[in-house]
Structure formats: C-alpha cells, structure tokens
Amino acid sequence: MNPLSTRVASLELANPTMLASGMMGETGASLVAIVKAGAGAVVTKSVGLEPRKGYENPTLVELEEGYLNAMGLPNPGIDAYREEMLVARSAKVPIIGSVFATTPEDYALLAWKMQDYGASAVELNLSCPHAKGLGMEIGVDPTAVRRIVREVKQTVKIPVLAKLTPNTHRLAEVGKAVEEAGGDGIVAINTLRAMVISVEAKRPILSNKVGGLSGPAVRSIGVRCVYELYEAVEIPIIGVGGVESWRDAAEYMMAGATAVQIGSAIGRKGLSVFQVIVQGLQEYLEREGLENIGDIVGVAHD
C-alpha cells in the first residue's frame, strides 16, 4: 500500500499534493507538466463563461515572503477551455476544474461543462479578493454560498469543492453553509487582500491598487483557518497558502487538511517542489513509524 495515498471525497490521490488554481493552470500542457513533476492532482486556472482580459499591467509584485497579484481573472472562456481539458486528461490524475461566476445558475452551467470535458471534480472560486462582483464578494455570505453550492450539486455528479476566503470573520459559518448544501469539500485559503505602495512613485504599484497576497506570508493564517474549519465541518478540507516544504504540508494536515495545494512555491522553488515535499513526507512517516499519511490529519486537535 502506498503510505502517501489519500482520498478527497471520491478522488483518489497517489500523494496529498495538488496544484493550486492560478499557477500554471492556463493550458493542458502546463497541467501535464505539473503532474510529471509529481503532483497528486491539479486544479485549472479559474474559468468563466466568457473570455476575460483581466487587468492592465502591473499585475504582479514579487515580495520577500511571497507574491501580490491582481490579475483580474483573465481566461479564454469555458468553451475555448475544452481543448485544454482534453490535453490535461492524458495525465491520468484527478483534474479539478476551477470556475467563477456571479449567479448560482452560471456556476452550475460552468460546472456542468467542466464535468462534460472530463473534470474529476469542480472547484468553485468563491474567494478571489480583487475582482469586483465576483469571488470574495459572494463568498463571505453564507446564504449566497449555500445557494450556489446547492445549485451546482443538483447539476453535476462529480465532487464539488468550495474555495473560501480568509477575508471574513464568518469563515466557520461559510464552511457550514458549504457542508449543509451538500458540498464535498472545502479549499482554504485563497489570497488575502493587500497592497504595496511605491515610495518613489508615491502610489500603489498594482494597476488595480489592491491585490491578493500569497506565499509564506499567509501560511500561518491558512493553518489557523483550516484548524477552525476542521472543528466546524465533517467534509474534507484542502489546505493552501504558503506550502513550500514537507513541514508546511504536515502542519496543514495536522491542523485538519486531507491534502494541500501548492502555487506560489512553484515560482519561488521551481517544479521540483512537489517531489521534495513528497519525499519529505515519506521520510517523516518512516521516522515516526506511521503507516499512512492520513494518520497525521487533525492530530493537532487531540
């Protein structure tokens, strides 16, 4: 038996690492490259109903402890993304389609198309912190989240995961809304609202002014959110935010995550980060005399 194998809803992963949405998920070829690098599953970039250009440059700032970005959800639209999904499916690991919209009906339509394209599950982006009228503006309202998840669950047969924002004091309440609506899992967290100002230009660097902070700077917040959600819900939780080492992954899992997503670390560490984390987790299990990675999930609550 593979000691690193894990299960998220009905998804079987050879190891608990996943590509996070927003990093190298633009094309089928890039998703395949991530699988070859060692990921147990991959998540596409967030796709909407229509093509979207996104914000003007600058859209990304590299910081000492991560990245600040305000891309504006650029994507080719769900119909054009069909070809990328066909390529990605050759990777033979779970492919999770990330979608964003403004209404429950549109979320459901996008999810149905992702299912039709061969997605193993769908991830509802309810947490983008910088796109007006989308993401976080919807995801902080438990009633809206419940309505969206319920509509999608009534439309598709594949697992439905909801990606939540840390930018709310109602996180546990939103998580419960996902569970009550029949959601199969929670992804936590998305980026935090943040800003960087150029002291030379005397103005915000990003064209959108406000962006989403990712990387090691947000890891402790992500761990706290996973810990709180684990005590509030019974459905699986996927931890994301600043995972760059096996220790980071283990910390999230001990807080209650069944798997972890990796995004910013690809830019900071390279594609080898997946293999390094997987090997580190394997060695940790051996040192601790543990038979399966699931043995450490939620142990920080004992």
C-alpha positions as CSV (number, residue, x, y, z in Angstrom):
1,M,0.0,0.0,0.0
2,N,1.2,3.5,-0.9
3,P,1.6,5.3,2.5
4,L,1.1,8.7,0.9
5,S,-2.1,7.9,-0.9
6,T,-5.1,9.9,0.2
7,R,-8.7,10.4,-0.6
8,V,-10.6,13.7,-1.0
9,A,-14.3,12.9,-1.4
10,S,-14.3,10.3,-4.2
11,L,-10.9,11.5,-5.6
12,E,-8.0,9.1,-5.2
13,L,-4.6,10.8,-5.0
14,A,-1.2,9.0,-5.1
15,N,0.1,11.7,-2.7
16,P,-1.5,14.7,-0.9
17,T,0.0,17.4,-3.1
18,M,-2.1,19.3,-5.6
19,L,-1.5,22.2,-7.9
20,A,-3.4,25.3,-6.7
21,S,-5.5,27.2,-9.2
22,G,-3.9,30.3,-10.7
23,M,-0.4,28.9,-11.2
24,M,0.4,27.1,-14.4
25,G,-3.2,26.0,-15.0
26,E,-3.7,28.0,-18.2
27,T,-3.1,25.2,-20.6
28,G,-3.5,21.4,-20.8
29,A,0.3,21.1,-21.5
30,S,1.2,23.1,-18.3
31,L,-1.1,20.9,-16.2
32,V,0.5,17.8,-17.6
33,A,3.9,19.2,-16.8
34,I,2.8,19.7,-13.1
35,V,1.7,16.0,-13.0
36,K,5.1,14.9,-14.3
37,A,6.7,17.0,-11.6
38,G,4.9,14.8,-9.0
39,A,1.6,16.4,-8.1
40,G,-1.2,14.0,-7.0
41,A,-3.8,16.2,-8.6
42,V,-4.1,19.5,-10.5
43,V,-6.5,22.4,-10.5
44,T,-7.1,24.5,-13.6
45,K,-7.0,28.3,-13.6
46,S,-10.4,29.8,-12.8
47,V,-12.5,29.9,-15.9
48,G,-15.7,31.9,-16.5
49,L,-18.5,31.8,-19.1
50,E,-16.9,34.4,-21.4
51,P,-13.3,35.4,-22.3
52,R,-11.9,37.9,-19.9
53,K,-8.8,40.0,-20.5
54,G,-8.1,40.8,-16.8
55,Y,-6.4,43.9,-15.5
56,E,-3.7,46.0,-17.2
57,N,-0.1,45.7,-16.0
58,P,1.4,45.8,-13.5
59,T,-0.5,42.8,-12.1
60,L,2.2,41.1,-10.0
61,V,4.7,42.2,-7.4
62,E,7.3,39.8,-6.0
63,L,7.9,40.2,-2.3
64,E,10.4,38.8,0.1
65,E,7.8,36.4,1.6
66,G,5.5,35.8,-1.4
67,Y,3.6,37.5,-4.2
68,L,1.0,40.2,-4.5
69,N,-1.2,39.8,-7.6
70,A,-4.3,41.3,-9.2
71,M,-4.7,39.5,-12.5
72,G,-8.4,40.2,-12.8
73,L,-9.3,36.5,-13.6
74,P,-8.1,36.5,-17.2
75,N,-9.2,33.4,-19.0
76,P,-10.3,32.2,-22.5
77,G,-13.9,31.4,-21.5
78,I,-15.3,27.9,-20.8
79,D,-16.0,26.9,-24.4
80,A,-12.4,27.6,-25.5
81,Y,-11.1,25.8,-22.5
82,R,-12.5,22.5,-23.7
83,E,-9.3,21.8,-25.8
84,E,-7.1,22.4,-22.8
85,M,-9.1,19.9,-20.7
86,L,-8.7,17.2,-23.4
87,V,-5.0,17.6,-23.2
88,A,-4.9,17.6,-19.4
89,R,-6.9,14.4,-19.2
90,S,-4.0,12.5,-20.6
91,A,-2.1,13.0,-17.3
92,K,-4.2,10.2,-15.6
93,V,-4.6,12.1,-12.2
94,P,-7.6,13.9,-10.9
95,I,-8.2,17.2,-12.9
96,I,-10.2,19.7,-11.0
97,G,-11.9,22.4,-12.9
98,S,-11.9,25.8,-11.2
99,V,-14.8,28.1,-12.2
100,F,-16.1,31.6,-11.2
101,A,-19.4,33.3,-11.9
102,T,-21.9,35.8,-10.4
103,T,-25.1,33.6,-10.1
104,P,-25.8,30.1,-8.9
105,E,-27.1,29.2,-12.4
106,D,-23.9,30.3,-14.1
107,Y,-21.8,28.4,-11.6
108,A,-23.9,25.3,-12.3
109,L,-23.5,25.7,-16.1
110,L,-19.8,26.1,-15.8
111,A,-19.5,23.1,-13.5
112,W,-21.6,21.0,-15.9
113,K,-19.3,21.9,-18.8
114,M,-16.2,21.1,-16.8
115,Q,-17.8,17.7,-16.0
116,D,-18.6,17.2,-19.7
117,Y,-15.0,18.0,-20.5
118,G,-13.8,15.2,-18.2
119,A,-13.0,17.0,-15.0
120,S,-12.8,14.7,-11.9
121,A,-14.2,17.5,-9.7
122,V,-15.1,21.1,-9.8
123,E,-13.7,23.9,-7.5
124,L,-15.9,26.9,-7.0
125,N,-13.9,30.1,-6.8
126,L,-15.8,31.9,-4.1
127,S,-12.9,33.9,-2.8
128,C,-11.0,36.0,-5.4
129,P,-10.2,39.2,-3.4
130,H,-9.7,41.7,-6.2
131,A,-12.4,41.0,-8.9
132,K,-15.4,43.3,-8.4
133,G,-18.7,41.5,-8.1
134,L,-17.0,38.1,-8.1
135,G,-15.3,35.7,-5.7
136,M,-14.9,37.1,-2.2
137,E,-17.8,39.5,-2.5
138,I,-20.1,36.4,-2.9
139,G,-18.1,34.0,-0.7
140,V,-18.4,36.0,2.6
141,D,-22.2,35.5,2.5
142,P,-23.2,32.0,3.9
143,T,-26.7,32.3,2.3
144,A,-25.2,33.0,-1.2
145,V,-22.6,30.2,-0.8
146,R,-25.3,27.8,0.3
147,R,-27.4,28.7,-2.8
148,I,-24.5,28.3,-5.2
149,V,-23.2,25.0,-3.8
150,R,-26.8,23.5,-3.8
151,E,-27.4,24.6,-7.4
152,V,-24.1,23.1,-8.6
153,K,-24.7,19.8,-6.6
154,Q,-28.1,19.5,-8.3
155,T,-26.4,19.8,-11.7
156,V,-23.3,17.7,-11.6
157,K,-22.3,14.2,-10.4
158,I,-18.6,14.9,-9.8
159,P,-17.4,16.2,-6.4
160,V,-18.0,19.9,-5.7
161,L,-15.3,21.8,-3.7
162,A,-15.7,25.3,-2.5
163,K,-12.6,27.6,-2.2
164,L,-13.1,30.0,0.7
165,T,-11.6,33.4,1.6
166,P,-9.9,34.2,4.9
167,N,-11.1,37.8,4.5
168,T,-14.1,37.3,6.7
169,H,-14.9,36.7,10.4
170,R,-17.7,34.3,9.3
171,L,-15.4,31.5,8.0
172,A,-16.8,28.7,10.0
173,E,-20.3,29.8,9.2
174,V,-19.5,29.8,5.5
175,G,-17.9,26.4,5.8
176,K,-21.0,25.0,7.4
177,A,-23.1,26.5,4.6
178,V,-20.9,24.5,2.1
179,E,-21.5,21.3,4.1
180,E,-25.2,21.9,4.5
181,A,-25.7,22.5,0.8
182,G,-24.1,19.1,0.1
183,G,-20.6,20.3,-0.8
184,D,-18.0,17.5,-0.9
185,G,-15.0,19.5,0.4
186,I,-13.5,22.9,1.2
187,V,-10.4,24.5,-0.1
188,A,-8.8,27.0,2.3
189,I,-7.5,29.6,1.8
190,N,-7.4,32.0,-1.1
191,T,-5.2,35.0,-1.1
192,L,-5.5,37.9,1.4
193,R,-6.4,41.5,0.3
194,A,-3.2,43.5,0.4
195,M,-1.4,46.5,-1.1
196,V,2.1,47.6,-1.9
197,I,3.0,51.3,-2.4
198,S,6.0,52.5,-4.4
199,V,7.7,55.2,-2.2
200,E,9.3,56.6,-5.4
201,A,6.1,56.9,-7.4
202,K,4.0,57.6,-4.2
203,R,1.2,55.4,-5.3
204,P,0.1,51.7,-5.3
205,I,2.2,49.5,-7.6
206,L,-0.7,47.3,-8.9
207,S,-2.9,48.8,-11.6
208,N,-5.9,47.6,-9.5
209,K,-4.3,49.1,-6.4
210,V,-5.4,46.1,-4.2
211,G,-4.4,42.5,-4.9
212,G,-4.2,39.1,-3.3
213,L,-1.2,38.2,-1.1
214,S,0.1,34.6,-1.3
215,G,3.2,32.7,-0.3
216,P,4.8,32.0,3.1
217,A,3.5,35.3,4.5
218,V,0.0,33.9,4.6
219,R,0.7,30.3,5.8
220,S,0.0,30.8,9.5
221,I,-3.3,32.4,8.6
222,G,-4.1,29.4,6.3
223,V,-3.3,26.9,9.0
224,R,-5.5,28.8,11.5
225,C,-8.4,28.8,9.0
226,V,-8.0,25.0,8.4
227,Y,-7.9,24.4,12.1
228,E,-11.1,26.3,12.7
229,L,-12.9,24.7,9.7
230,Y,-11.9,21.2,10.9
231,E,-13.7,21.8,14.1
232,A,-16.8,23.2,12.3
233,V,-17.4,20.7,9.5
234,E,-17.1,17.0,8.7
235,I,-16.3,17.2,5.0
236,P,-12.7,17.1,3.8
237,I,-10.5,20.2,3.8
238,I,-7.7,21.0,1.4
239,G,-5.1,23.4,2.8
240,V,-3.5,26.1,0.7
241,G,-1.3,29.1,1.3
242,G,2.4,29.2,1.6
243,V,3.2,25.5,1.3
244,E,6.9,25.3,0.3
245,S,8.2,22.3,2.3
246,W,7.1,19.0,3.8
247,R,6.9,20.7,7.2
248,D,4.5,23.2,5.8
249,A,2.4,20.4,4.3
250,A,2.5,18.4,7.5
251,E,1.4,21.5,9.5
252,Y,-1.7,22.0,7.4
253,M,-2.5,18.3,7.6
254,M,-2.1,18.3,11.4
255,A,-4.5,21.2,11.5
256,G,-7.0,19.1,9.6
257,A,-6.3,19.2,5.9
258,T,-6.5,15.9,4.0
259,A,-4.4,17.3,1.1
260,V,-2.5,20.6,0.3
261,Q,-2.4,22.8,-2.7
262,I,0.9,24.4,-4.0
263,G,1.0,27.6,-6.0
264,S,3.5,30.4,-5.2
265,A,6.2,27.8,-4.3
266,I,6.4,26.9,-8.0
267,G,7.7,30.3,-8.8
268,R,9.9,30.5,-5.7
269,K,11.3,27.0,-5.7
270,G,10.6,25.5,-9.1
271,L,8.7,22.4,-10.2
272,S,10.9,20.2,-8.1
273,V,9.0,21.4,-5.0
274,F,6.4,18.6,-5.5
275,Q,8.9,15.8,-5.4
276,V,10.8,17.5,-2.5
277,I,7.6,17.7,-0.4
278,V,6.5,14.2,-1.2
279,Q,9.9,12.7,-0.3
280,G,10.0,14.7,2.9
281,L,6.6,13.5,3.9
282,Q,7.6,9.9,3.1
283,E,10.7,10.2,5.3
284,Y,8.7,11.8,8.1
285,L,6.3,8.8,8.2
286,E,9.2,6.4,8.3
287,R,10.8,8.3,11.2
288,E,7.6,8.4,13.1
289,G,6.6,4.8,12.4
290,L,3.4,5.8,10.8
291,E,1.7,3.6,8.1
292,N,-0.3,6.2,6.2
293,I,-0.3,10.0,5.7
294,G,-3.9,10.0,7.0
295,D,-2.6,9.2,10.5
296,I,-1.4,12.8,10.9
297,V,-4.7,14.5,9.7
298,G,-6.1,16.5,12.5
299,V,-3.7,15.3,15.2
300,A,-3.2,18.9,16.5
301,H,-6.8,18.7,17.8
302,D,-6.1,15.7,20.0
